[in-house]
Amino acid sequence: MPLGEVTLFGVLGAITFALQVAMSGLPNIEPVSLLVMVYAVVFGRKCLYPIYVFVVMEILFFGIQMWNINYLYVWAILALAAWMCRVMRHPLAWAILAAVFGLLFGALCAPVYLFSGGLAYAVSWWVSGIPYDLLHCGGNFVMALLLFAPLRNLLTKLYARMRNK
């Protein structure tokens, strides 16, 4: 991998982490979902580099916790969904994808709690988190509706310019 890409993906992962920490005062309203979708559409499978830079930074900063173990797979699921939908152009379609992911986030994280505490623990954890999933859904919808298209266009142009040098 060229040094420029290594640098770019490291910086994007760090930006993702910094933005999430900066917005941590808002419950389950975060830019990570939006950025994961943009990275998947612009970089294809290389999106995993900035995603896992972000995940490693989360683990290094906060330590290994149940919630960040989920990050080892949930962001890859969203990246795959976004990559499969990469031909979509309408901002509303991206907002709906982001909202559905936010709504399903608790269910996607529940397997870790199933393995650590059993079925009752996983279900109770998921159900008690539904209000936060609703906030996640709404936050993702608004951010993707407003920012997905401009971020996709900007990052596509910048990445093409970088690769053509």
KAGI-V316900 format. One record per residue. N is the residue number from 0. PSI is psi in degrees with one decimal (none if undefined). OMEGA is omega in whole degrees, 0 to 359 (NA if undefined). Layout:
n->N psi->PSI omega->OMEGA
n->N psi->PSI omega->OMEGA
This chain:
n->0 psi->133.2 omega->179
n->1 psi->148.8 omega->181
n->2 psi->-35.6 omega->178
n->3 psi->-39.7 omega->178
n->4 psi->-40.1 omega->178
n->5 psi->-46.0 omega->180
n->6 psi->-47.7 omega->180
n->7 psi->-48.4 omega->184
n->8 psi->-34.7 omega->176
n->9 psi->-44.6 omega->180
n->10 psi->-42.4 omega->180
n->11 psi->-40.1 omega->176
n->12 psi->-41.6 omega->179
n->13 psi->-39.2 omega->177
n->14 psi->-41.9 omega->178
n->15 psi->-46.2 omega->179
n->16 psi->-48.3 omega->182
n->17 psi->-41.4 omega->179
n->18 psi->-39.0 omega->179
n->19 psi->-43.1 omega->178
n->20 psi->-41.7 omega->180
n->21 psi->-32.3 omega->181
n->22 psi->8.9 omega->187
n->23 psi->-16.6 omega->177
n->24 psi->-15.2 omega->178
n->25 psi->120.2 omega->186
n->26 psi->115.5 omega->176
n->27 psi->20.1 omega->173
n->28 psi->111.0 omega->190
n->29 psi->155.6 omega->179
n->30 psi->-2.9 omega->187
n->31 psi->-45.1 omega->181
n->32 psi->-46.9 omega->178
n->33 psi->-48.6 omega->183
n->34 psi->-38.5 omega->177
n->35 psi->-42.8 omega->179
n->36 psi->-44.4 omega->180
n->37 psi->-45.6 omega->180
n->38 psi->-41.4 omega->181
n->39 psi->-41.8 omega->182
n->40 psi->-40.3 omega->184
n->41 psi->-41.8 omega->188
n->42 psi->-6.9 omega->183
n->43 psi->-138.3 omega->184
n->44 psi->-20.5 omega->177
n->45 psi->-9.5 omega->177
n->46 psi->-22.0 omega->181
n->47 psi->-26.4 omega->179
n->48 psi->-57.2 omega->179
n->49 psi->-31.5 omega->179
n->50 psi->-47.4 omega->183
n->51 psi->-19.5 omega->167
n->52 psi->-45.1 omega->177
n->53 psi->-47.9 omega->182
n->54 psi->-44.0 omega->179
n->55 psi->-40.4 omega->177
n->56 psi->-39.5 omega->177
n->57 psi->-46.6 omega->182
n->58 psi->-41.6 omega->179
n->59 psi->-38.5 omega->183
n->60 psi->-44.5 omega->186
n->61 psi->-8.7 omega->185
n->62 psi->167.5 omega->179
n->63 psi->117.8 omega->181
n->64 psi->163.9 omega->178
n->65 psi->-42.5 omega->185
n->66 psi->-32.0 omega->180
n->67 psi->-10.4 omega->169
n->68 psi->-36.4 omega->177
n->69 psi->-34.1 omega->182
n->70 psi->-20.5 omega->180
n->71 psi->-21.8 omega->180
n->72 psi->-28.7 omega->186
n->73 psi->-37.2 omega->181
n->74 psi->-32.1 omega->176
n->75 psi->-36.2 omega->177
n->76 psi->-46.1 omega->179
n->77 psi->-41.6 omega->179
n->78 psi->-42.6 omega->179
n->79 psi->-43.6 omega->179
n->80 psi->-43.2 omega->180
n->81 psi->-42.0 omega->179
n->82 psi->-40.8 omega->179
n->83 psi->-25.1 omega->180
n->84 psi->14.0 omega->189
n->85 psi->-19.9 omega->180
n->86 psi->-11.5 omega->179
n->87 psi->139.3 omega->180
n->88 psi->-23.9 omega->186
n->89 psi->129.2 omega->180
n->90 psi->-32.4 omega->180
n->91 psi->-37.0 omega->178
n->92 psi->-41.8 omega->179
n->93 psi->-36.6 omega->178
n->94 psi->-39.1 omega->179
n->95 psi->-44.2 omega->177
n->96 psi->-46.4 omega->180
n->97 psi->-40.9 omega->180
n->98 psi->-43.6 omega->179
n->99 psi->-42.8 omega->178
n->100 psi->-45.5 omega->179
n->101 psi->-39.7 omega->179
n->102 psi->-35.0 omega->182
n->103 psi->-2.4 omega->187
n->104 psi->-47.0 omega->180
n->105 psi->-41.6 omega->179
n->106 psi->-37.9 omega->179
n->107 psi->-28.2 omega->179
n->108 psi->-18.6 omega->185
n->109 psi->-32.3 omega->180
n->110 psi->-34.8 omega->178
n->111 psi->-40.8 omega->180
n->112 psi->-28.8 omega->175
n->113 psi->-46.5 omega->181
n->114 psi->-29.2 omega->183
n->115 psi->-28.0 omega->185
n->116 psi->-2.7 omega->180
n->117 psi->175.0 omega->185
n->118 psi->-46.8 omega->182
n->119 psi->-41.0 omega->179
n->120 psi->-45.2 omega->181
n->121 psi->-45.1 omega->181
n->122 psi->-43.9 omega->180
n->123 psi->-36.8 omega->178
n->124 psi->-45.2 omega->182
n->125 psi->-49.1 omega->183
n->126 psi->-41.2 omega->180
n->127 psi->-20.3 omega->180
n->128 psi->-0.9 omega->183
n->129 psi->-41.5 omega->177
n->130 psi->-36.1 omega->178
n->131 psi->-33.2 omega->175
n->132 psi->-35.3 omega->177
n->133 psi->-40.7 omega->175
n->134 psi->-41.6 omega->178
n->135 psi->-44.2 omega->179
n->136 psi->-51.2 omega->182
n->137 psi->-44.1 omega->179
n->138 psi->-44.3 omega->178
n->139 psi->-41.5 omega->181
n->140 psi->-50.7 omega->183
n->141 psi->-47.1 omega->182
n->142 psi->-43.6 omega->181
n->143 psi->-39.7 omega->180
n->144 psi->-41.7 omega->184
n->145 psi->-33.9 omega->193
n->146 psi->-16.8 omega->185
n->147 psi->-53.7 omega->184
n->148 psi->-48.2 omega->179
n->149 psi->-38.2 omega->179
n->150 psi->-40.1 omega->178
n->151 psi->-47.7 omega->180
n->152 psi->-45.7 omega->181
n->153 psi->-49.6 omega->183
n->154 psi->-34.5 omega->177
n->155 psi->-46.3 omega->180
n->156 psi->-45.3 omega->181
n->157 psi->-40.6 omega->180
n->158 psi->-41.6 omega->178
n->159 psi->-41.7 omega->179
n->160 psi->-41.4 omega->180
n->161 psi->-42.6 omega->182
n->162 psi->-24.6 omega->181
n->163 psi->-3.1 omega->180
n->164 psi->none omega->NA
